[in-house]
Amino acid sequence: MNNQQAGQRDRFLVPGRSAGTRNLSQRPTYKLDYVSPVGVLEIIGTDEAICSILFSDVDTPVNVKKDDTPNVLLDCYEQLDEYFKGKRHEFTFPYIFVGTAFQKDVWNALTTISYGETGSYKDIAVAIGNEKAIRAVGSANGKNKLSIVIPCHRIIGSNGKLTGYAGGLWRKEWLLKHEKSFKK
């Protein structure tokens, strides 16, 4: 079993190692906005790990770097910047999975789809050993709070067409083209 599989059941999943469970409700959270080519991404995290990276409805950043911005948010910001410049294909900052065991299985399976590649809901259902759970996989995919890092944008229909994306299909199309143009 690899580190990623070992971390599947943990509340925290830290790339490279499992961090165990922690009480999130008592930890302060911080926000930092990253202005990407596809809009502002709001990064939310604790002093130890990233909780979410979601597209924001704002045109200009609201949450800017401050003296007390935790290093993990700064690392995430820098790694997103490298991703959008085509210099990074994987993320190494610690992040937090909070969801059901099924959702975590789906999210972990999403991370196996390589940069610049695509998969389908059926591929993920098969990968988690539940071939008939295609709709449930789609639902779990839609609840992913770590946009780009947990690459739900890499999921397309089994017919090869783009399917729903919480950030909008235009963003999904842009992200897929971006990755294909920098794929090694």
PyMOL commands that set and color helices and strands:
alter all, ss='L'
color gray80, all
select helices_A, chain A and resi 3-7+24-26+71-84+101-110+121-127+134-142+152-154+169-182
alter helices_A, ss='H'
color red, helices_A
select strands_A, chain A and resi 12-13+30-36+39-45+50-55+95-96
alter strands_A, ss='S'
color yellow, strands_A
deselect
rebuild
show_as cartoon
